[in-house]
Structures are given as structure tokens and as C-alpha cells.
Amino acid sequence: MSMASERKAEMQVFHSGDVIVSDRIYNLTLGATVLWGVAMNVVLCAFCGDFVASVNPFIFLIAYFALAFGGQVISYKSKSPVVSFIGYNMVVVPVGLVVASVVSYYGGIGAEEVGLAFLFTAIITGCMISLSIIYPNFFSRIGGLLFAGLIGLVLSGIVMTFLGIDSYIYSWIGAVIFSLYIGYDYYVAQRYIKTVDNAVDSAISIYLDITNLFLHLLRILGRKR
């Protein structure tokens, strides 16, 4: 069983010492944590757009995977909301720096394409969460299909990179997959035991879904560049 699968199973089981909170507190914590990650992305886009380009790519990749993977391990293994939030930020910072470099390429945070991508991402996120609440049975059945689609997206992206292929359809498929993932991961988050720690842990997946959706939308809107 993978670390993520093991953690998901554990988050559905009540443990001695768990403090159960109301649905409202749980979802407010989940939403606030996701919004914190998005806000950090905005700050990094505003002040660190050229940072990635100034760092040795090999060193950045090592630091990126060490922080992103280490942050997820810390968050998923911890039962403390504070420690989990530290792990969450270890994921947000390197991912946010990548987003900042992409935004810089498309003209910076004030560019029209960036603003539209942010707006569409917010609208789609709200719609998918609403649909997840209204049609939970639908989202309960698409996990396997989405995972297969994600694997296919990653593999095709690697092949296209090596072959120097730039596909407009690829960006649309990616946008659709991560849009559905937002609804799916929100549905999954509602199946967990309602603790503050589980809310913080669940925010990682939703934050990454939103970030990936934004990047695909930005690539679609800024294709002329």
C-alpha cells in the first residue's frame, strides 16, 4: 500500500486522542488552509518570479523534490495540525516557486492571461466543489478513472517533452482532469474523520489540484506567447 493510500485509510479511522470538530470547523479549516497556499503562490509570483531562473536547475530539482516529498511525508505521518501545517508549507513553497517562474514567463502577475487564468480557476473550483456536494455518488465512482488519466497525462507529457511536441489538446485534457480532481478530492476529504489535522492533510491534494488547473489554463490562455 502506498503512503498516500495508507494515510487515507488511517484518516477514516477514529484514533484515541482525536478531537472531533463540527463539519463547519472542519471545512473552514480545509478552506483556509487551501486559501493560505493560494495566497502564498500569489506572494511568490509577485516577488520571486525570476528566482528559479537564477538557481542551478539541478540544485533546484533536488531541493524541490526533497521539500515537496518531505512535506507530504511530515504532514501525512503527523497527527498534530501544527506539524502538518509545516509540512503543507514545505509543499507550497517549492510548488509556488515553479508557479512564479511560469507566471513570469507569461508576463507577470499583472498580465491579462494570468488574471483570466486565476479567475477561471476560482470559478471552476467553486463549481466543482458545489457539484461534489450535490452529486457525491458521481465523484465516488471516478477515482480510478482519474488516476489512470493522470498517469496517462504524466507519461504523455514526458514523451512530448523529449520529442519537442507542443499540443493544445494536452492542456485541455489536463485542465479537465484536474477540474474533476478538485471535486473528487473534496468528496474524499468529506469521508475522513472530522479533525483539524485531517483538514490540513486534505488541503494538500486540493491545493495541488487547483495549482495544476491554473497552470494548464494559463498555458491555454497564453498559447500565443
Disulfide bonds with the S-S distance in Angstrom:
none
